[in-house]
């Protein structure tokens, strides 16, 4: 049985209850973790509170240096961590290694920023005597980080990096189904010198451990990534307590492919954008709008590309020219994707590829491409968190943007064209937190990342994220 990390202890839940972790490729249990309750969360928060004064007073470069020592150790254990991720999450080994590398890169980005956080200086009006003013940034205290199952490590890193280097302490709650790689990474950070209590991991269910963390009066900030429905619940619980909350929620990213696009590159990026991580990415391409002039040609390319995806366990390689696509993380998620597709097809639509699973063991779903679906169908109005791509024909950029915007979500988006007027129009008018131009959807560590509309509130990544981990304080120095 895996254990939680609270202070300097590896512990079970007080209640003794456990959650089984299932390998989604085999449906076999691979481990159990404690199913923490409010009591366990309270213990973790108290440890984090106890560790805060000392950690926050440390020199910023020393904090960064400790984090870097931890990252070195994680890199040395990369194979073991990636393998754990493959078995609990389902993703292919190459994607698990990619996720771990992204985690390391993001953490290093923040370690480099540790000593560069600045306030400001202002000479003040002299009516009350000579004085000057400063703004400084102070850490908040205990941060609660709640992480989803699709990228357990990178999405922990986007919270852990800024929290630790600004001098906060943290309690991490990984997703119910993917806590194992997280526990390993946290253990290596602690062994490398992150002091006990600075980083704690509680495992268990969202409605139990997760909600207890959000409701805990000593947690100053909640950094949440997950579904829009859970985000709504987090606001309800955290709102009356006036906590600092950032919500990175669901998305239904559109891509617009214009007549002058480089079709090879666009098709390749759309395929990766939709089928990476078996379609379980917040910033996956979930709707394609293709201009009539190139519609048939583009469709041929993406259908040919999608035919190469071969479902199978993430630790096995597909034989070339096939590409491995792993299972969805849970049976519930696989069934939901199937249901969304079926409800859409009841209205209209043609399945060009995929559509139903052929595997009777494991939560697999094949790469699926649909045309002529209704634009009010679940494939458009809901977030489809699996490998299904609806493709729509458009005739003008205005029509494409209007359809792109007719979604409750506004996370990412992309446009493929070399026409500067179309680039300008799309990047200004698409309602989304990000627009990539002639580029795959990718969360850069250096740039703020976050959605608009029902895709969330606040930003992660970039130096901008540090604002949410610090209080801005004004100091006036008089009597000079
Ligand atoms: P989820 O909302 O079901 O769970 C996310 C986390 O919240 C888990 O740790 C879960 O245990 C916890 N949780 C559940 N109920 C809770 C509650 N009442 N109180 C506190 N915590 C609770 O999401 P998921 O299914 O694990 O992840 C997929 C979703 O995450 C998708 O919608 C995806 O788009 C979104 N996502 C968004 C981003 C982004 O940056 N915008 C990134 C990745 C994933």
Boltz pocket constraint, residues with backbone or C-beta under 6 A from the ligand:
constraints:
  - pocket:
      binder: B
      contacts: [[A, 146], [A, 147], [A, 148], [A, 149], [A, 150], [A, 151], [A, 155], [A, 173], [A, 174], [A, 175], [A, 176], [A, 204], [A, 205], [A, 206], [A, 207], [A, 209], [A, 210], [A, 211], [A, 212], [A, 214], [A, 225], [A, 226], [A, 227], [A, 228], [A, 229], [A, 230], [A, 231], [A, 233], [A, 234], [A, 247], [A, 248], [A, 249], [A, 250], [A, 251], [A, 281], [A, 282], [A, 283], [A, 383], [A, 385], [A, 411], [A, 450], [A, 451], [A, 455], [A, 456]]
      max_distance: 6.0
